[in-house]
């Protein structure tokens, strides 16, 4: 049972790493200066929220 649990945890870690890679690839399509310009334009003046991996 412990071995199965350990294998699932390793698979979950690989899945998260894969999603981070996909996010990185998507963000690489947007020039950083354009992103920052849009951020300033549409900013509400509040601090951005901090997201956990559970949100």
C-alpha positions as CSV (number, residue, x, y, z in Angstrom):
1,X,0.0,0.0,0.0
2,X,2.8,2.4,0.9
3,X,4.5,1.8,-2.5
4,X,1.3,2.6,-4.4
5,X,0.9,5.8,-2.4
6,X,4.5,6.8,-3.1
7,X,4.0,6.1,-6.8
8,X,0.9,8.3,-6.9
9,X,2.7,11.1,-5.2
10,X,5.5,10.9,-7.7
11,X,2.9,10.9,-10.5
12,X,1.2,14.0,-9.0
13,X,4.6,15.8,-8.9
14,X,5.2,15.0,-12.6
15,X,1.7,16.2,-13.5
16,X,2.3,19.5,-11.7
17,X,5.7,19.9,-13.5
18,X,4.0,19.3,-16.8
19,X,1.4,21.9,-16.1
20,X,4.0,24.4,-15.1
21,X,5.8,23.7,-18.4
22,X,2.6,24.3,-20.4
23,X,2.0,27.6,-18.5
24,X,5.5,28.7,-19.2
25,X,5.0,27.9,-22.9
26,X,1.8,29.9,-23.1
27,X,3.4,32.9,-21.3
28,X,6.4,32.8,-23.7
29,X,4.0,33.7,-26.5
30,X,3.2,37.1,-24.9
31,X,6.0,39.7,-24.9
32,X,6.7,40.7,-21.3
33,X,6.5,44.4,-21.9
34,X,3.0,44.0,-23.5
35,X,1.9,42.0,-20.4
36,X,3.3,44.7,-18.0
37,X,1.6,47.5,-20.0
38,X,-1.8,45.7,-19.9
39,X,-1.2,45.0,-16.2
40,X,-0.7,48.8,-15.5
41,X,-3.6,49.8,-17.7
42,X,-6.1,47.4,-16.0
43,X,-4.7,47.5,-12.5
44,X,-7.2,48.1,-9.7
45,X,-4.4,49.5,-7.4
46,X,-4.7,46.5,-5.1
47,X,-1.9,44.1,-4.4
48,X,-2.2,40.9,-6.5
49,X,-3.6,37.9,-4.7
50,X,-1.2,35.1,-3.9
51,X,-2.5,31.8,-5.2
52,X,-1.6,28.5,-3.6
53,X,-1.5,25.3,-5.6
54,X,-4.9,24.5,-4.1
55,X,-6.8,27.5,-5.4
